[in-house]
Every structure is written in C-alpha cells, then in structure tokens.
Amino acid sequence: MFAEKSVFTRKFYDALSMARFTSALSLLLGAGDEIIPAMSMARGLCRSARIASKLEECQAKIAVGGAFSDALIESGLFSAAHVGMIKSGDRAGAMPKVMQRLSEIYGQDSARMLDRFFSLVEPALISALSIIIGIILLCIMLPLIGILSSIG
C-alpha cells in the first residue's frame, strides 16, 4: 500500500495503526480477555503489515512464556517514554489504562501530523488553483480582446 511505503506518510500511518491497536487492546484487556487472544484481535485492526508482523512476534514470545511488557518493549514499536509506562502498568496490573493512555497519545500524534501535512499542502493547492484559473481567464480574454480590436 502506498501510504505504508511512502516516506511522507509512513509515520502518520504507523501512529494511526498503533492508536487503533492500543485502543482495541485496552478495551479487550479491560473486558477481561486473555492477552494472547486480545492481541490477536487487536492486531487485526493494524493496517500496517510491518507493525502487524512485529505484533505477531510479540504474541509468539508471550505464548512461550515471555512477559507481556518485555515482548512489547523488545518489538521496538514503542518509544522509550512509552516503555516506562508499559512496564509500570504491567507491574501495577493497570495495563488497560496504560493502553488507553497510549492510544490517546498516538491519536494526538496522528492528528498533529495530519494538521501539519494539510498546513503544508494548502498553500501549494491554492497557488496551483490560482495559476489554473489565471490560465483559463487568459484563454477566454485573449480571443475577446482580439475580436474587439478587429471590430474597433
């Protein structure tokens, strides 16, 4: 998919996928689901193949007895600041709240990236439309000026 491979949209696409995953995982863990089935269901919401494969590796590590927080940390999907949140949430048994907070953070990041993208694209789009309208006006006015000059 273009959005996943493009240099310009990859970060936005990854942040959006992580927001979906952490939100779904928060809901599923909060409802009392086991971690492996919850990760499997939440992974289905990730449209990024790269993130989905790393989450599948995490799920495999957890299935063989690894700790949930260690598997997520080793995946490299979370930043250093988020790693501390995950570790403390795992120790305190508040993983649904931590995942919900991470979902909010990733959602805010993706909204900020989208705003930044549109703030860059909007002036370029206005400039392009102005040039097109100018060309159309010239195409209409030049023949009219030619006709009026031949009459007068």
C-alpha atoms as a printed R data frame, in Angstrom:
    type eleno elety resid chain resno       x       y       z
1   ATOM     1    CA   MET     A     1   0.000   0.000   0.000
2   ATOM     2    CA   PHE     A     2   1.269   3.470  -0.912
3   ATOM     3    CA   ALA     A     3   0.641   5.108   2.469
4   ATOM     4    CA   GLU     A     4   2.634   2.442   4.261
5   ATOM     5    CA   LYS     A     5   5.652   2.686   1.963
6   ATOM     6    CA   SER     A     6   5.787   6.407   1.289
7   ATOM     7    CA   VAL     A     7   8.426   8.369   3.167
8   ATOM     8    CA   PHE     A     8   5.961  11.215   3.657
9   ATOM     9    CA   THR     A     9   3.089   9.211   5.163
10  ATOM    10    CA   ARG     A    10   4.774   6.289   6.937
11  ATOM    11    CA   LYS     A    11   4.975   7.956  10.365
12  ATOM    12    CA   PHE     A    12   1.350   9.044  10.197
13  ATOM    13    CA   TYR     A    13   0.249   5.600   9.058
14  ATOM    14    CA   ASP     A    14   2.244   3.891  11.843
15  ATOM    15    CA   ALA     A    15   0.882   6.259  14.515
16  ATOM    16    CA   LEU     A    16  -2.663   5.621  13.330
17  ATOM    17    CA   SER     A    17  -2.116   1.846  13.356
18  ATOM    18    CA   MET     A    18  -0.645   1.987  16.855
19  ATOM    19    CA   ALA     A    19  -3.568   4.127  18.065
20  ATOM    20    CA   ARG     A    20  -6.005   1.535  16.750
21  ATOM    21    CA   PHE     A    21  -4.060  -1.366  18.235
22  ATOM    22    CA   THR     A    22  -3.617   0.155  21.699
23  ATOM    23    CA   SER     A    23  -7.244   1.295  21.830
24  ATOM    24    CA   ALA     A    24  -8.548  -2.149  20.917
25  ATOM    25    CA   LEU     A    25  -6.125  -3.846  23.300
26  ATOM    26    CA   SER     A    26  -7.226  -1.524  26.091
27  ATOM    27    CA   LEU     A    27 -10.881  -2.394  25.530
28  ATOM    28    CA   LEU     A    28 -10.234  -6.118  25.280
29  ATOM    29    CA   LEU     A    29  -7.985  -6.281  28.358
30  ATOM    30    CA   GLY     A    30 -10.437  -4.120  30.293
31  ATOM    31    CA   ALA     A    31 -13.217  -6.569  29.398
32  ATOM    32    CA   GLY     A    32 -11.178  -9.403  30.917
33  ATOM    33    CA   ASP     A    33  -9.899 -11.129  27.767
34  ATOM    34    CA   GLU     A    34  -6.691 -13.127  27.906
35  ATOM    35    CA   ILE     A    35  -3.647 -11.380  26.476
36  ATOM    36    CA   ILE     A    36  -2.945 -13.674  23.501
37  ATOM    37    CA   PRO     A    37  -6.494 -13.673  22.041
38  ATOM    38    CA   ALA     A    38  -6.777  -9.949  22.776
39  ATOM    39    CA   MET     A    39  -3.539  -9.235  20.907
40  ATOM    40    CA   SER     A    40  -4.686 -11.391  18.017
41  ATOM    41    CA   MET     A    41  -7.967  -9.478  17.695
42  ATOM    42    CA   ALA     A    42  -6.339  -6.068  18.164
43  ATOM    43    CA   ARG     A    43  -3.629  -6.909  15.632
44  ATOM    44    CA   GLY     A    44  -6.362  -7.333  13.033
45  ATOM    45    CA   LEU     A    45  -7.015  -3.576  13.227
46  ATOM    46    CA   CYS     A    46  -3.455  -2.710  12.197
47  ATOM    47    CA   ARG     A    47  -3.329  -1.953   8.510
48  ATOM    48    CA   SER     A    48   0.442  -1.685   8.587
49  ATOM    49    CA   ALA     A    49   1.982  -5.025   7.643
50  ATOM    50    CA   ARG     A    50   5.256  -4.082   9.369
51  ATOM    51    CA   ILE     A    51   3.539  -3.371  12.695
52  ATOM    52    CA   ALA     A    52   1.282  -6.418  12.391
53  ATOM    53    CA   SER     A    53   4.296  -8.690  11.881
54  ATOM    54    CA   LYS     A    54   6.083  -7.232  14.909
55  ATOM    55    CA   LEU     A    55   2.932  -7.699  16.984
56  ATOM    56    CA   GLU     A    56   2.751 -11.293  15.793
57  ATOM    57    CA   GLU     A    57   6.328 -11.801  17.020
58  ATOM    58    CA   CYS     A    58   5.310 -10.309  20.389
59  ATOM    59    CA   GLN     A    59   2.380 -12.676  20.570
60  ATOM    60    CA   ALA     A    60   4.689 -15.642  19.885
61  ATOM    61    CA   LYS     A    61   7.059 -14.521  22.675
62  ATOM    62    CA   ILE     A    62   4.171 -14.238  25.114
63  ATOM    63    CA   ALA     A    63   2.849 -17.669  24.070
64  ATOM    64    CA   VAL     A    64   6.149 -19.314  25.069
65  ATOM    65    CA   GLY     A    65   6.062 -17.690  28.495
66  ATOM    66    CA   GLY     A    66   7.571 -14.249  27.991
67  ATOM    67    CA   ALA     A    67   6.292 -11.246  29.884
68  ATOM    68    CA   PHE     A    68   3.791  -9.021  28.095
69  ATOM    69    CA   SER     A    69   5.705  -5.812  28.725
70  ATOM    70    CA   ASP     A    70   9.060  -7.369  27.755
71  ATOM    71    CA   ALA     A    71   7.641  -8.664  24.467
72  ATOM    72    CA   LEU     A    72   6.201  -5.245  23.571
73  ATOM    73    CA   ILE     A    73   9.426  -3.486  24.518
74  ATOM    74    CA   GLU     A    74  11.617  -5.881  22.500
75  ATOM    75    CA   SER     A    75   9.447  -5.303  19.431
76  ATOM    76    CA   GLY     A    76  10.751  -1.746  19.136
77  ATOM    77    CA   LEU     A    77   7.279  -0.395  18.409
78  ATOM    78    CA   PHE     A    78   7.178   1.832  21.470
79  ATOM    79    CA   SER     A    79   9.409   4.776  22.318
80  ATOM    80    CA   ALA     A    80  11.491   4.934  25.487
81  ATOM    81    CA   ALA     A    81   8.884   7.093  27.230
82  ATOM    82    CA   HIS     A    82   6.136   4.622  26.407
83  ATOM    83    CA   VAL     A    83   8.255   1.699  27.563
84  ATOM    84    CA   GLY     A    84   8.269   3.080  31.113
85  ATOM    85    CA   MET     A    85   4.507   3.410  31.037
86  ATOM    86    CA   ILE     A    86   4.130  -0.170  29.833
87  ATOM    87    CA   LYS     A    87   6.465  -1.555  32.499
88  ATOM    88    CA   SER     A    88   4.771   0.291  35.347
89  ATOM    89    CA   GLY     A    89   1.313  -0.619  34.026
90  ATOM    90    CA   ASP     A    90   2.290  -4.277  33.823
91  ATOM    91    CA   ARG     A    91   3.642  -4.270  37.392
92  ATOM    92    CA   ALA     A    92   0.603  -2.440  38.761
93  ATOM    93    CA   GLY     A    93  -1.910  -4.530  36.833
94  ATOM    94    CA   ALA     A    94  -3.275  -1.417  35.119
95  ATOM    95    CA   MET     A    95  -2.466  -2.365  31.553
96  ATOM    96    CA   PRO     A    96  -5.907  -1.393  30.156
97  ATOM    97    CA   LYS     A    97  -5.448   2.157  31.482
98  ATOM    98    CA   VAL     A    98  -1.907   2.366  30.129
99  ATOM    99    CA   MET     A    99  -3.011   1.117  26.711
100 ATOM   100    CA   GLN     A   100  -5.865   3.642  26.685
101 ATOM   101    CA   ARG     A   101  -3.434   6.453  27.512
102 ATOM   102    CA   LEU     A   102  -1.054   5.264  24.772
103 ATOM   103    CA   SER     A   103  -3.983   5.193  22.377
104 ATOM   104    CA   GLU     A   104  -4.745   8.819  23.226
105 ATOM   105    CA   ILE     A   105  -1.093   9.774  22.740
106 ATOM   106    CA   TYR     A   106  -0.847   8.038  19.357
107 ATOM   107    CA   GLY     A   107  -4.177   9.542  18.305
108 ATOM   108    CA   GLN     A   108  -2.949  13.028  19.190
109 ATOM   109    CA   ASP     A   109   0.306  12.383  17.329
110 ATOM   110    CA   SER     A   110  -1.517  11.281  14.190
111 ATOM   111    CA   ALA     A   111  -3.876  14.292  14.381
112 ATOM   112    CA   ARG     A   112  -0.879  16.614  14.762
113 ATOM   113    CA   MET     A   113   0.851  15.025  11.763
114 ATOM   114    CA   LEU     A   114  -2.303  15.351   9.685
115 ATOM   115    CA   ASP     A   115  -2.670  19.029  10.625
116 ATOM   116    CA   ARG     A   116   0.968  19.651   9.714
117 ATOM   117    CA   PHE     A   117   0.504  17.908   6.363
118 ATOM   118    CA   PHE     A   118  -2.541  19.999   5.482
119 ATOM   119    CA   SER     A   119  -0.846  23.209   6.577
120 ATOM   120    CA   LEU     A   120   1.900  22.432   4.033
121 ATOM   121    CA   VAL     A   121  -0.384  21.272   1.236
122 ATOM   122    CA   GLU     A   122  -2.994  24.033   1.498
123 ATOM   123    CA   PRO     A   123  -0.802  26.924   0.236
124 ATOM   124    CA   ALA     A   124   0.508  24.801  -2.635
125 ATOM   125    CA   LEU     A   125  -3.018  23.829  -3.612
126 ATOM   126    CA   ILE     A   126  -4.199  27.454  -3.522
127 ATOM   127    CA   SER     A   127  -1.240  28.503  -5.682
128 ATOM   128    CA   ALA     A   128  -1.913  25.754  -8.227
129 ATOM   129    CA   LEU     A   129  -5.605  26.639  -8.434
130 ATOM   130    CA   SER     A   130  -4.763  30.328  -8.864
131 ATOM   131    CA   ILE     A   131  -2.463  29.525 -11.780
132 ATOM   132    CA   ILE     A   132  -5.112  27.310 -13.405
133 ATOM   133    CA   ILE     A   133  -7.792  29.990 -13.025
134 ATOM   134    CA   GLY     A   134  -5.388  32.598 -14.463
135 ATOM   135    CA   ILE     A   135  -4.707  30.412 -17.495
136 ATOM   136    CA   ILE     A   136  -8.439  29.870 -18.047
137 ATOM   137    CA   LEU     A   137  -9.079  33.621 -17.827
138 ATOM   138    CA   LEU     A   138  -6.289  34.309 -20.329
139 ATOM   139    CA   CYS     A   139  -7.693  31.685 -22.698
140 ATOM   140    CA   ILE     A   140 -11.076  33.450 -22.583
141 ATOM   141    CA   MET     A   141  -9.931  37.071 -22.568
142 ATOM   142    CA   LEU     A   142  -7.243  36.980 -25.292
143 ATOM   143    CA   PRO     A   143  -9.644  35.906 -28.065
144 ATOM   144    CA   LEU     A   144 -12.169  38.507 -26.855
145 ATOM   145    CA   ILE     A   145  -9.538  41.241 -26.968
146 ATOM   146    CA   GLY     A   146  -8.585  40.111 -30.486
147 ATOM   147    CA   ILE     A   147 -12.220  40.266 -31.626
148 ATOM   148    CA   LEU     A   148 -12.792  43.680 -30.033
149 ATOM   149    CA   SER     A   149  -9.609  45.122 -31.578
150 ATOM   150    CA   SER     A   150 -10.618  43.910 -35.078
151 ATOM   151    CA   ILE     A   151 -14.086  45.483 -34.672
152 ATOM   152    CA   GLY     A   152 -12.883  48.865 -33.469
